[in-house]
Amino acid sequence: MAISETSLRSQVQNAVAFLDNLFAAQTIATDQATVVAGTAGPLAKAKLEGAEIVRALVAQAIGSAQLLLGANMIDYSTEITLKPERDVLLAIGRLFDYFHANNISVESRVFDHGTWTTFGSSKGELSRLSLDEFAYGIEATFTEKRTLRCIADQSSGGRRFAEVFALEGSANGPDILDIRGSGASTNLTVASALNSGLSNSTFAQYSWTTAPAASTPATGVANDEVTDWTLGDPTDHELDVDLAPHTLPGITTPVTLRFNDNGSLSQKLSVSNAQVDLNSPYKAGFWIYRESSCDGTLTLAMGSTTKAVAMSTFSNSTWTWFELDDDEDLWPGNWLNDEAAVSLTLASRTTGTFVCSNPHWGPMSLFDGLWYFLPAGTSPHLLDDEITATSSIASDSKIQKHLAYAFGAYLPHRASVATITAAGGRTLTFATGPDTITASTGSFVTDGYVVGMKVVVAGTSSNDGTYSITAVAALVLTVSETLTAEGPLSATATLDGTPTIPDPS
């Protein structure tokens, strides 16, 4: 490596400081507005054009500073990976992989993505995934008001239980000097059995020996009698035509499947020849109707990703949408295995039954870096149905903010942790060979310290400085640098945990 990593990190911090100071110092948007509001006289046009030229030059200067940051990211990537690169997004992508593999992090942006208003209890509720496949928060996104509005229902060009919504962000400003929102929009279709990636999601196709009839459910005989699905023990299941969470267009008689005992229902993705996009997260879910206080544990699976809940969490005699949680396990890299399947399994049951219906599996929808999914409810959506959520940010990271603004990218990140003080009976002891910091009480793990983080020591006689954490236990931090034996200290000494590459001050 021709340039040390310490120097590369310092250069990135310097470039970010330069760019952030330009942002912080400029008030051109406000100043121009003042000029425009007060402009009059024979040369008013020239005055307005002059103000516009000044604004353009300031925006150009910030753009040049963004290029400086990009050049630093390319150099950092090239020096570390030894792969010459000219494209800044590819360089940041390589740095992301390198940082993740080596527990290197930058400061986190502390987002609050807001809570969506509700459509009402009978209509599906929007879910949102804000984590990437490594469980890092997706930080290349805007803070803004987002609106989800129905633009096509069953009477205006859409389909019942597959209505089309517009997802829109706030208007963006005219240039980098006035960042308001993403200015983005996309269409999102309600997810139901109508557009599921699974085959025979309505259970309407079957070769049951005895067909179900009104008030007369039919018990299975073979495990493949529900077309394209596999039953663990068909004799523990019934097809029913008396219950349904909703009636889909084109389905005259809705069909549901009852679990009378412990059992399973599954479909391999290969059955429908599903083509998985490795760059999109996927959702899976079933409608569940609990009967007779059914007990046991119900497990929903998508490949190696599972969600298990007690049947007691479902209300009796009520249809409930049961879906996988919005976390990193929705990304194909975390669930896609050989012969991946979507399945529903009941175990440890001693009483009661439940019915399942209209499963859905498919990709989530991308909007401004985050991912969204809207399942159908028990009532269809109507034109102009609308919900909103407003995001905010409590504490912004300079590095992450400018990577997001300039390139729509982010790096692995961690939040700083609370200061630990040698006081109140909690002592700190420094040792050498191995180099450790030991606390008498508390837990470094609970406090948020992790491998790869920096710990800043202050208030000691011999150990003030910044150290790299290589191991974390409840009472012991191990660092890579040399410490001096000191302590136990019961006052003055403090520890602060910061990411590997903290923001420039």
C-alpha positions as CSV (number, residue, x, y, z in Angstrom):
1,M,0.0,0.0,0.0
2,A,1.6,3.2,-1.2
3,I,-0.5,5.4,1.2
4,S,-1.2,4.3,4.7
5,E,-4.8,3.6,5.7
6,T,-4.5,6.1,8.5
7,S,-3.6,8.8,5.9
8,L,-6.5,7.6,3.6
9,R,-9.0,7.9,6.4
10,S,-7.6,11.4,7.4
11,Q,-7.9,12.6,3.8
12,V,-11.6,11.4,3.6
13,Q,-12.3,13.3,6.9
14,N,-10.6,16.4,5.5
15,A,-12.6,16.3,2.3
16,V,-15.8,15.8,4.3
17,A,-14.9,18.7,6.6
18,F,-14.2,20.9,3.6
19,L,-17.5,20.0,2.0
20,D,-19.5,20.3,5.2
21,N,-18.0,23.7,6.0
22,L,-19.1,24.9,2.5
23,F,-22.6,23.7,3.3
24,A,-22.7,25.2,6.7
25,A,-21.3,28.6,5.7
26,Q,-23.4,29.2,2.7
27,T,-26.7,31.0,3.1
28,I,-27.1,31.8,-0.6
29,A,-30.6,30.3,-1.0
30,T,-31.9,32.6,1.8
31,D,-29.9,35.6,0.6
32,Q,-31.1,35.2,-2.9
33,A,-34.7,35.0,-1.7
34,T,-34.1,38.3,0.2
35,V,-32.6,39.9,-2.9
36,V,-35.5,38.7,-5.1
37,A,-38.1,40.0,-2.7
38,G,-36.6,43.4,-2.5
39,T,-35.6,44.0,-6.1
40,A,-37.0,46.9,-7.9
41,G,-35.9,49.7,-10.3
42,P,-34.9,49.9,-14.0
43,L,-32.1,47.3,-13.6
44,A,-34.2,44.8,-11.7
45,K,-33.7,42.2,-14.3
46,A,-29.9,42.5,-14.1
47,K,-30.0,42.3,-10.3
48,L,-32.0,39.1,-10.4
49,E,-29.7,37.6,-13.1
50,G,-26.7,38.5,-11.0
51,A,-28.2,36.8,-7.9
52,E,-28.9,33.7,-10.0
53,I,-25.3,33.7,-11.3
54,V,-23.9,33.9,-7.8
55,R,-26.1,31.1,-6.7
56,A,-25.0,28.9,-9.6
57,L,-21.3,29.6,-8.8
58,V,-21.8,28.6,-5.1
59,A,-23.6,25.4,-6.2
60,Q,-20.8,24.7,-8.6
61,A,-18.2,25.1,-5.8
62,I,-20.1,22.6,-3.7
63,G,-20.2,20.3,-6.7
64,S,-16.5,20.6,-7.0
65,A,-16.1,19.7,-3.3
66,Q,-18.2,16.6,-3.9
67,L,-15.8,15.6,-6.7
68,L,-13.0,16.0,-4.2
69,L,-14.8,13.6,-1.8
70,G,-15.3,11.2,-4.7
71,A,-11.6,11.3,-5.6
72,N,-10.8,10.4,-2.0
73,M,-13.2,7.5,-2.0
74,I,-11.7,6.2,-5.3
75,D,-8.1,6.5,-3.9
76,Y,-9.1,4.8,-0.6
77,S,-10.7,1.9,-2.5
78,T,-7.8,1.5,-5.0
79,E,-5.1,1.6,-2.3
80,I,-7.0,-0.9,-0.1
81,T,-8.3,-3.4,-2.7
82,L,-5.4,-2.9,-5.2
83,K,-8.0,-2.7,-7.9
84,P,-7.8,0.6,-9.9
85,E,-11.2,2.2,-10.2
86,R,-12.6,5.3,-11.9
87,D,-16.3,4.9,-11.0
88,V,-16.9,6.3,-7.6
89,L,-20.0,4.2,-6.9
90,L,-18.1,1.0,-7.6
91,A,-15.3,2.3,-5.4
92,I,-17.7,3.0,-2.5
93,G,-19.2,-0.5,-3.1
94,R,-15.8,-2.1,-2.7
95,L,-15.1,0.0,0.4
96,F,-18.4,-1.1,1.9
97,D,-17.4,-4.7,1.5
98,Y,-14.0,-4.1,2.9
99,F,-15.3,-2.1,5.9
100,H,-17.9,-4.8,6.7
101,A,-15.4,-7.6,6.5
102,N,-12.9,-5.7,8.8
103,N,-15.4,-4.2,11.4
104,I,-14.6,-0.7,10.1
105,S,-17.4,1.9,10.6
106,V,-18.3,5.5,10.2
107,E,-20.7,7.6,12.3
108,S,-24.4,6.7,11.9
109,R,-27.2,8.9,10.7
110,V,-29.9,8.6,13.4
111,F,-33.1,8.4,11.4
112,D,-36.7,8.3,12.7
113,H,-38.6,7.2,9.6
114,G,-42.0,8.1,11.1
115,T,-45.1,6.1,11.8
116,W,-47.6,5.7,9.0
117,T,-51.2,6.8,9.5
118,T,-53.7,4.0,9.2
119,F,-56.2,3.0,6.5
120,G,-58.4,1.4,9.1
121,S,-58.4,-2.1,10.6
122,S,-60.0,-3.8,7.6
123,K,-57.4,-2.7,5.1
124,G,-53.8,-3.8,4.8
125,E,-51.1,-1.8,6.6
126,L,-47.9,-0.7,4.9
127,S,-44.6,-2.2,6.1
128,R,-41.2,-0.8,5.4
129,L,-37.7,-2.3,5.4
130,S,-34.9,0.1,6.4
131,L,-32.1,-2.4,6.9
132,D,-29.7,-3.8,4.3
133,E,-28.7,-7.5,4.2
134,F,-25.9,-6.9,6.8
135,A,-28.4,-5.2,9.2
136,Y,-27.0,-1.7,8.7
137,G,-29.6,1.0,8.5
138,I,-30.1,2.2,4.9
139,E,-28.8,5.7,5.2
140,A,-28.8,7.1,1.7
141,T,-32.3,8.4,1.9
142,F,-34.1,11.7,2.5
143,T,-36.0,13.1,5.5
144,E,-39.4,14.1,4.2
145,K,-43.1,13.6,4.3
146,R,-44.1,10.5,2.2
147,T,-47.5,9.9,0.9
148,L,-49.1,6.6,-0.3
149,R,-52.3,7.3,-2.3
150,C,-54.6,4.9,-4.2
151,I,-54.6,5.9,-7.9
152,A,-56.4,2.8,-9.4
153,D,-59.1,0.8,-7.6
154,Q,-61.5,-1.8,-8.9
155,S,-63.6,0.9,-10.5
156,S,-60.8,3.0,-12.0
157,G,-58.5,0.6,-13.9
158,G,-57.2,-1.5,-11.0
159,R,-58.3,-4.8,-9.6
160,R,-60.0,-5.5,-6.3
161,F,-57.3,-6.6,-3.7
162,A,-54.6,-5.6,-6.2
163,E,-55.1,-1.9,-6.3
164,V,-52.4,0.5,-7.5
165,F,-50.9,3.2,-5.2
166,A,-48.6,6.1,-5.9
167,L,-45.8,6.4,-3.3
168,E,-44.4,10.0,-3.4
169,G,-41.8,12.0,-1.5
170,S,-41.6,15.7,-0.9
171,A,-40.6,18.0,-3.7
172,N,-36.9,18.5,-4.1
173,G,-35.2,21.8,-4.2
174,P,-33.8,23.4,-7.4
175,D,-30.2,22.5,-6.6
176,I,-27.8,21.3,-3.9
177,L,-28.2,24.5,-2.0
178,D,-31.9,23.7,-1.2
179,I,-32.4,20.1,-0.3
180,R,-36.0,19.5,0.8
181,G,-36.9,15.9,-0.2
182,S,-36.3,13.1,-2.7
183,G,-38.7,14.4,-5.3
184,A,-39.2,10.8,-6.1
185,S,-42.3,8.7,-6.9
186,T,-43.1,5.1,-7.7
187,N,-46.1,2.9,-8.1
188,L,-46.9,0.1,-5.6
189,T,-49.4,-2.7,-6.2
190,V,-51.3,-4.2,-3.3
191,A,-50.0,-7.7,-2.6
192,S,-52.4,-10.6,-2.6
193,A,-52.8,-14.1,-4.0
194,L,-53.6,-12.4,-7.3
195,N,-50.0,-11.4,-7.8
196,S,-48.1,-13.9,-5.7
197,G,-45.0,-15.5,-7.0
198,L,-46.3,-18.8,-5.7
199,S,-48.3,-21.2,-7.8
200,N,-52.0,-21.8,-6.9
201,S,-52.0,-19.3,-4.1
202,T,-55.8,-19.4,-4.0
203,F,-55.8,-23.2,-3.4
204,A,-58.5,-23.2,-6.0
205,Q,-56.8,-26.1,-7.9
206,Y,-56.9,-29.4,-6.2
207,S,-57.5,-33.1,-6.8
208,W,-59.1,-33.9,-3.4
209,T,-60.7,-37.3,-3.4
210,T,-63.9,-35.8,-2.1
211,A,-64.5,-32.2,-3.1
212,P,-65.4,-29.8,-0.2
213,A,-69.0,-28.4,-0.2
214,A,-70.8,-25.8,1.8
215,S,-70.7,-26.8,5.5
216,T,-68.9,-30.0,4.5
217,P,-65.1,-29.7,4.5
218,A,-63.2,-32.5,2.9
219,T,-60.2,-34.4,4.5
220,G,-57.1,-35.0,2.5
221,V,-55.7,-38.4,1.4
222,A,-52.4,-37.6,-0.5
223,N,-49.8,-35.0,0.3
224,D,-50.0,-33.5,-3.2
225,E,-53.7,-33.1,-3.6
226,V,-53.5,-29.3,-3.4
227,T,-51.9,-28.5,-6.7
228,D,-48.3,-27.4,-6.5
229,W,-48.3,-27.7,-2.7
230,T,-47.0,-30.4,-0.3
231,L,-48.8,-31.4,2.8
232,G,-46.9,-33.1,5.6
233,D,-49.8,-35.3,6.6
234,P,-52.8,-34.8,4.4
235,T,-55.1,-36.6,6.9
236,D,-54.6,-33.7,9.3
237,H,-55.9,-31.2,6.8
238,E,-59.3,-30.2,5.3
239,L,-60.3,-28.1,2.4
240,D,-63.1,-25.6,3.3
241,V,-65.3,-23.4,1.2
242,D,-67.1,-21.6,4.0
243,L,-64.4,-19.3,5.2
244,A,-62.3,-16.7,3.3
245,P,-60.6,-13.4,4.3
246,H,-61.8,-11.9,1.0
247,T,-63.2,-13.0,-2.3
248,L,-60.8,-12.4,-5.1
249,P,-61.9,-11.4,-8.6
250,G,-62.3,-14.5,-10.8
251,I,-62.7,-16.9,-7.8
252,T,-66.3,-17.9,-7.5
253,T,-65.8,-20.2,-4.6
254,P,-62.9,-19.3,-2.3
255,V,-61.0,-22.3,-0.9
256,T,-59.1,-22.4,2.4
257,L,-57.0,-25.1,4.1
258,R,-57.6,-26.1,7.7
259,F,-55.0,-27.6,10.0
260,N,-56.7,-30.1,12.3
261,D,-53.5,-31.1,14.0
262,N,-49.7,-30.5,13.9
263,G,-48.7,-30.4,10.3
264,S,-47.1,-28.5,7.4
265,L,-47.9,-26.9,4.1
266,S,-45.0,-26.0,1.7
267,Q,-44.2,-25.0,-1.9
268,K,-40.7,-25.0,-3.4
269,L,-40.0,-21.8,-5.3
270,S,-38.8,-24.0,-8.2
271,V,-42.4,-25.2,-8.7
272,S,-43.4,-21.8,-10.1
273,N,-40.0,-21.4,-11.7
274,A,-39.4,-18.3,-9.6
275,Q,-36.5,-16.1,-10.5
276,V,-35.1,-14.4,-7.4
277,D,-33.6,-10.9,-7.7
278,L,-30.6,-11.0,-5.4
279,N,-30.7,-7.2,-5.0
280,S,-34.3,-7.0,-3.7
281,P,-35.7,-8.2,-0.3
282,Y,-38.7,-10.5,-0.4
283,K,-41.9,-10.9,1.7
284,A,-43.9,-14.0,2.5
285,G,-47.2,-14.3,4.4
286,F,-50.5,-16.2,4.9
287,W,-53.9,-15.3,6.1
288,I,-54.7,-17.1,9.4
289,Y,-58.1,-17.8,11.0
290,R,-57.8,-19.3,14.5
291,E,-60.6,-21.7,15.7
292,S,-61.5,-23.2,19.0
293,S,-58.6,-21.5,20.9
294,C,-56.0,-23.4,18.8
295,D,-52.7,-23.7,20.7
296,G,-49.2,-24.6,19.7
297,T,-46.5,-22.7,17.7
298,L,-47.0,-21.5,14.1
299,T,-43.9,-21.1,12.0
300,L,-43.7,-19.2,8.7
301,A,-40.6,-19.9,6.6
302,M,-39.1,-18.5,3.4
303,G,-36.0,-20.6,2.7
304,S,-33.9,-20.4,5.9
305,T,-35.7,-17.3,7.3
306,T,-38.4,-18.2,9.8
307,K,-40.8,-16.5,12.1
308,A,-42.4,-18.5,14.9
309,V,-45.3,-17.3,17.1
310,A,-47.7,-18.8,19.6
311,M,-51.1,-19.5,18.2
312,S,-52.5,-17.6,21.2
313,T,-51.3,-14.4,19.6
314,F,-54.0,-14.7,17.0
315,S,-57.6,-13.7,18.0
316,N,-60.2,-16.4,17.7
317,S,-62.6,-16.3,14.7
318,T,-60.7,-13.4,13.1
319,W,-58.7,-13.3,9.9
320,T,-55.2,-12.0,10.5
321,W,-52.4,-11.4,8.0
322,F,-49.2,-13.2,9.2
323,E,-46.0,-12.1,7.5
324,L,-42.2,-12.2,8.0
325,D,-40.6,-9.4,10.0
326,D,-39.0,-6.4,8.3
327,D,-35.4,-7.1,9.0
328,E,-32.2,-8.2,7.2
329,D,-33.4,-11.8,6.9
330,L,-35.7,-10.7,4.0
331,W,-32.7,-10.3,1.7
332,P,-32.0,-13.3,-0.6
333,G,-28.4,-13.6,0.6
334,N,-29.8,-14.4,4.1
335,W,-32.6,-16.9,3.1
336,L,-32.1,-18.3,-0.3
337,N,-30.9,-21.9,0.0
338,D,-31.0,-25.0,-2.2
339,E,-34.6,-25.9,-3.0
340,A,-35.9,-22.9,-1.0
341,A,-39.6,-23.1,-0.1
342,V,-42.3,-21.0,1.5
343,S,-44.0,-23.0,4.2
344,L,-46.3,-22.9,7.2
345,T,-45.9,-25.4,10.1
346,L,-47.9,-26.0,13.2
347,A,-46.2,-27.8,16.1
348,S,-46.9,-28.5,19.8
349,R,-50.6,-28.2,19.2
350,T,-52.9,-30.0,21.8
351,T,-56.3,-28.4,21.0
352,G,-58.2,-26.4,18.4
353,T,-57.7,-25.8,14.7
354,F,-56.8,-23.0,12.3
355,V,-57.4,-22.1,8.7
356,C,-54.9,-20.6,6.2
357,S,-55.7,-18.8,3.0
358,N,-54.3,-16.7,0.1
359,P,-50.5,-16.8,0.7
360,H,-48.3,-14.3,-1.0
361,W,-44.6,-14.3,-1.8
362,G,-42.8,-11.7,-3.8
363,P,-40.3,-8.8,-3.8
364,M,-40.8,-5.5,-1.9
365,S,-40.9,-2.2,-3.7
366,L,-38.0,0.2,-3.7
367,F,-38.5,3.9,-2.9
368,D,-35.8,6.4,-2.0
369,G,-33.5,3.6,-0.8
370,L,-36.1,1.9,1.5
371,W,-38.4,-1.0,0.7
372,Y,-42.1,-1.2,1.0
373,F,-44.9,-3.9,1.0
374,L,-48.7,-3.4,1.2
375,P,-50.7,-6.6,1.7
376,A,-54.4,-6.8,0.9
377,G,-56.8,-6.4,3.8
378,T,-60.3,-7.9,4.3
379,S,-61.8,-4.9,2.6
380,P,-60.7,-3.5,-0.8
381,H,-59.0,-0.2,-1.1
382,L,-60.8,2.7,-2.8
383,L,-59.6,5.5,-5.0
384,D,-57.8,8.2,-3.1
385,D,-57.3,6.1,0.1
386,E,-54.2,7.8,1.6
387,I,-51.7,7.4,4.4
388,T,-48.6,9.5,5.2
389,A,-45.5,9.4,7.3
390,T,-42.9,12.0,8.0
391,S,-39.3,11.1,8.6
392,S,-36.7,13.1,10.5
393,I,-33.1,12.8,11.7
394,A,-32.0,13.5,15.2
395,S,-28.3,13.4,14.7
396,D,-26.7,13.5,11.3
397,S,-23.4,12.0,10.3
398,K,-21.3,14.3,8.1
399,I,-19.6,11.5,6.3
400,Q,-22.8,9.5,5.6
401,K,-24.8,12.7,4.8
402,H,-22.4,13.8,2.1
403,L,-22.0,10.4,0.6
404,A,-25.8,10.2,0.4
405,Y,-26.2,13.7,-1.1
406,A,-23.4,13.4,-3.6
407,F,-23.6,9.7,-4.6
408,G,-26.7,8.1,-3.1
409,A,-24.4,5.8,-1.1
410,Y,-23.5,4.9,2.4
411,L,-20.9,2.9,4.4
412,P,-21.1,0.5,7.3
413,H,-21.8,2.5,10.4
414,R,-22.3,2.6,14.1
415,A,-23.6,5.0,16.6
416,S,-21.4,6.5,19.3
417,V,-22.1,5.0,22.7
418,A,-22.6,6.6,26.1
419,T,-19.7,7.8,28.1
420,I,-18.5,5.4,30.8
421,T,-17.1,7.2,33.9
422,A,-15.1,5.7,36.8
423,A,-17.5,6.7,39.5
424,G,-20.3,5.4,41.8
425,G,-18.5,2.2,42.6
426,R,-17.6,1.3,39.0
427,T,-13.8,1.3,38.7
428,L,-11.6,1.1,35.5
429,T,-8.3,-0.8,35.5
430,F,-5.8,-0.7,32.6
431,A,-3.4,-3.6,32.0
432,T,-0.7,-4.4,29.5
433,G,0.2,-7.7,27.9
434,P,-2.6,-8.3,27.0
435,D,-3.8,-4.7,26.7
436,T,-7.1,-4.6,28.4
437,I,-9.5,-2.2,30.1
438,T,-11.5,-3.9,32.9
439,A,-14.6,-2.5,34.6
440,S,-15.6,-3.7,38.1
441,T,-19.3,-3.6,37.3
442,G,-21.7,-3.1,34.4
443,S,-21.4,-4.5,30.9
444,F,-19.5,-3.1,28.0
445,V,-21.7,-5.3,25.8
446,T,-24.9,-3.7,27.1
447,D,-23.2,-0.3,26.8
448,G,-22.9,-0.8,23.1
449,Y,-19.2,-1.4,22.6
450,V,-18.3,-3.7,19.7
451,V,-15.2,-5.0,17.9
452,G,-13.8,-2.5,15.4
453,M,-15.0,0.5,17.4
454,K,-12.6,3.1,18.8
455,V,-12.5,3.9,22.5
456,V,-11.4,7.3,23.6
457,V,-9.8,7.3,27.1
458,A,-9.5,10.5,29.1
459,G,-8.9,11.6,32.7
460,T,-6.1,9.1,33.3
461,S,-2.4,9.7,34.2
462,S,-0.9,7.4,31.6
463,N,-3.5,6.1,29.1
464,D,-5.3,9.1,27.6
465,G,-5.7,8.5,23.9
466,T,-7.7,6.6,21.2
467,Y,-7.5,2.8,21.0
468,S,-9.0,0.2,18.6
469,I,-11.2,-2.5,20.2
470,T,-10.3,-6.1,19.2
471,A,-12.5,-8.0,21.7
472,V,-15.5,-7.2,23.9
473,A,-16.6,-9.0,27.0
474,A,-19.0,-7.8,29.7
475,L,-16.3,-6.5,31.9
476,V,-13.3,-6.4,29.6
477,L,-12.3,-4.5,26.5
478,T,-9.2,-5.7,24.6
479,V,-7.4,-3.1,22.4
480,S,-4.7,-3.4,19.7
481,E,-2.5,-0.6,21.0
482,T,-0.2,-0.7,24.1
483,L,-1.7,0.4,27.4
484,T,0.1,1.2,30.6
485,A,-0.8,-0.6,33.9
486,E,-2.9,1.8,35.9
487,G,-5.8,1.6,38.4
488,P,-8.3,0.6,39.5
489,L,-9.5,4.2,39.0
490,S,-12.6,5.2,40.9
491,A,-12.9,8.8,39.6
492,T,-11.9,11.1,36.7
493,A,-11.3,8.4,34.1
494,T,-13.8,8.2,31.2
495,L,-14.3,6.0,28.1
496,D,-16.1,7.0,25.0
497,G,-16.9,4.6,22.2
498,T,-16.8,6.0,18.7
499,P,-16.9,4.5,15.2
500,T,-13.6,3.6,13.5
501,I,-13.7,6.7,11.4
502,P,-15.4,9.4,13.4
503,D,-16.8,12.5,11.7
504,P,-14.5,15.5,11.5
505,S,-15.1,18.0,14.2
